[in-house]
């Protein structure tokens, strides 16, 4: 059992007014301290390569996307957000998507597509903002998903670093 | 135009300027309240409407006007509609007697002071009209047919009646010194050096007046009329739209009036310290500066102190402040009648 004894107040404390003055001085000092609110649209959220934002298609240095429309990400996607129609190409890889849609309203940003992809074609970017006036506009097609490789390079390096913890040889870097 | 027409014109213009200033200050206070509270809590406060959020009161006003005005079932409709006006108008009327500066040279007519009226019993007018604002609160709370409203209204009336005694007794001590109910005499008595101000000759009256002023305007730490955690929102629980805004407007106008009365009675009114015949614009500036100190004090105290308990408030008012105010008045009266210079 703990007996809590209230502190005996001195005369000054009993008068109450000096204590009010002390409280007021504290709040007055707080007036000028640094604000901790983030002014969101002007001050964007800090992101880095660990940020798992929306998935984006990598555009290689030769101007083509790396995707061969194998459908691995489509299968891996737990939210059924990805729709791929495959087609043929004259390039050495022979296949490329004619349609690659990600329904951003379904996407849960889990990153399974990034893990599933055998061709380093899809990576999670640091883009997080998602707002539009219609549902249709939030189904992103290939043109909206394309990002140059340089923009995603940090994420690519990070994923390789992460995977190399248990997989020593990387195949398609 | 004949001199009488001049009088009417001057009176009309002055009334417009002063009421515009009062309502503008009240609107500004709503923004200042949110800004000060935000800064004290490391936030920014409203900053989206206009530069630094300065147009926020206008946005609030427009929103209030376009909101639906609900009347609850079982409410007394006539009183329910009257009450917001009854709460707001008395506090707006009382600004009329506050002298805000000396005569402005280029205004024609025989005006000696910059106030809407030159009333000899200004203080009495101010206190009696100001006391009416409790009718708006108690009628509104009763007419809305809600237990929270009624409890809030009862508390507010009990509180305002008990603290009005302290307020008036502390003012009477100052009146005893100046020997007049005229606010202009109170200002004239404090002209010259800074130690002529009544805050130095009547420190106890100043403290009592300050505390009673918080209770009179229903401000923290004495805001028992609203008291969100216990009574939802007190007397204006059932009010919405512009009717609610009228209550808020009345509260902020009362704050402005009490702050200017504070300045007039205790901080030398529009006197510039150590400069007896300062030009008129400096005097008005001094008045506004002193008043804004008190307006800031209202906000500052609100965001610092927690609310009292109601029984503590009553005990404090009747057992501490009333005897102190009476003793102060008695001592001041004795000193004045025996010709002892107190300061």
Interface residues (C-beta under 8 A of the other chain):
Chain A: X17 X20 X23 X24 X26 X27 X28 X30 X31 X32 X33 X34 X35 X36 X37 X39
Chain B: X36 X39 X40 X41 X42 X43 X44 X47 X207 X300 X301 X303 X304 X305
